[in-house]
Amino acid sequence: MNARTAVIVGGGPVGLTLALGLSRAGIRTVVLERGDRAVEVSWKGSTIHPPTLELLDQLGLAATIVSAGVVVDRLQYRDSELGDYAELHYSVLGEHTPYPFRIQFEQYKLLDLLRDKCQADQDIDVRYGNEAVQLDLTDPGAPAAVVVDRDSGEQSVERADVVVAADGAHSAVRKILGVGFDGMTYSERNMVLATDHDLSRVADELGPVSYWTSPYGKISMIRTPDHWRVAMTLPSSAHSNDLAGVGRSRLHNVFGLPVDMSLNQAAAYRIHQRVATTLHMGQVCFVGDAAHINSPTGGLGLNSGIQDAFDLVARLRTEARVQDAVSAYSRLRALVAKYVVQEISGQNTAMSATRQADGRRQAIERLRGVASDRRQLADHMLRVSMISAARAYPPGSSNVPAAGLIRGAR
Ligand SMILES: Cc1cc2nc3c(=O)[nH]c(=O)nc-3n(C[C@H](O)[C@H](O)[C@H](O)COP(=O)(O)OP(=O)(O)OC[C@H]3O[C@@H](n4cnc5c(N)ncnc54)[C@H](O)[C@@H]3O)c2cc1C
């Protein structure tokens, strides 16, 4: 029997994108979200790549995001000590996508748009303050989530044709099912800051997105609609209780920025590259960060989660049996997460982490070479903007290759 109902655990951006897609496919959805309706302003994602905009356009959201976001027409790769920099332009993608640019639009604003849209959809019932605490798999054809209402403490059971875990990197559903989260964690800690200080003057012709190498590790500067965001390697000696002080001092030493510059946010984080050992167990499956997490350098995580959601919708809509839909979804999206997303994010992270002057110079020179050769530039931009993989494996693609043959990462 094909799917008519779904329970989604997690009303984050991926879970809600999935709910909207399922509604368009005629599948009624209950979304369980343990938090409140109000969206917290946080320091998470902001990059939206062209294929994700194409998908969000199907939900009627792309025009709003493009008009409210920062349009990034070029990426810059710079070094804090070497004069030359590489600039890679998105215009080379003009014949490949209606969106030949990347957009910076804060994840919390996207989440707010998605929550409004779900609220207006009569086939979607988002239950805030509802936490999934257990699964009931006694009927394999109708899995259920056991839910606790955080206000009243009352417990209930939500059953459907498919249960989808969109409950983030620490997924309770993944842990309840005992599904592994294989991969690695980088040893270095990182921090992200948001500031109202105008960073456009730290260098001549500074673009809206620049990735810097330096003797101290990587620094990235991203213009979002509300702030400049800076991410950097945290010195191993830094104490987490003075992140703002550490950040200001690094930016002062490297760029001469004021030691008392305003900061709106400062948070430390670790970088992981992990994929769940399977993206489904019976008729329960995983999407977004519950399924895979990767280095944020290059802004791929949320984008790949949204692409998961569209793939799952396409399969649940067309496959006659839910089991076939979720197992084909699991096979393809696990491969894309491991061999495309992690490959690209790993390369981005390695390149920007180089500290020796020779290695830094070579990295910039290599990218200047890419920028000066149209074919290489197109290949590079198609890859880092996720277009190569999106074209090779569109939602519901029947093309599920062997691991070594997956395309889109090089
Ligand atoms: C510093 C940083 C920068 C990033 N930048 C980018 C970027 O530029 N571009 C990009 O594509 N990605 C980026 N990412 C990654 C991106 O933020 C994540 O991939 C994204 O949040 C994943 O969305 P999600 O919906 O899968 O999970 P989440 O956003 O974690 O949402 C999970 C939801 O599930 C709810 N939940 C959890 N457990 C339960 C439960 N048991 N019951 C009910 N509800 C539950 C939570 O309250 C939450 O609302 C970045 C990440 C970091 C750390």
The ligand as an ORCA input file, in Angstrom:
! r2SCAN-3c Opt
* xyz 0 1
  C      27.835     26.900     12.551
  C      26.922     26.199     11.579
  C      26.694     26.786     10.361
  C      25.899     26.138      9.437
  N      25.723     26.723      8.212
  C      24.982     26.092      7.281
  C      24.742     26.707      6.013
  O      25.165     27.848      5.784
  N      24.033     26.022      5.094
  C      23.552     24.761      5.343
  O      22.970     24.140      4.418
  N      23.689     24.191      6.571
  C      24.378     24.820      7.539
  N      24.517     24.266      8.768
  C      23.808     23.010      9.070
  C      22.336     23.258      9.393
  O      22.214     24.202     10.434
  C      21.668     21.938      9.762
  O      21.961     21.008      8.733
  C      20.137     22.086      9.927
  O      19.798     22.721     11.133
  C      19.457     20.703      9.905
  O      18.067     20.872     10.012
  P      17.171     19.718     10.610
  O      15.762     20.182     10.439
  O      17.585     18.411     10.060
  O      17.557     19.647     12.155
  P      17.382     20.737     13.297
  O      17.520     22.109     12.752
  O      18.294     20.317     14.402
  O      15.864     20.557     13.778
  C      15.464     19.430     14.551
  C      14.121     19.762     15.229
  O      13.664     18.603     15.916
  C      13.183     18.962     17.202
  N      13.307     17.763     18.039
  C      14.451     17.163     18.453
  N      14.167     16.052     19.159
  C      12.816     15.937     19.192
  C      11.922     14.974     19.762
  N      12.362     13.890     20.417
  N      10.582     15.163     19.609
  C      10.108     16.252     18.932
  N      10.922     17.199     18.378
  C      12.259     17.024     18.501
  C      14.083     20.129     17.624
  O      13.462     20.929     18.607
  C      14.262     20.866     16.276
  O      13.235     21.826     16.066
  C      25.301     24.893      9.737
  C      25.497     24.316     10.981
  C      26.302     24.957     11.897
  C      26.528     24.288     13.222
*
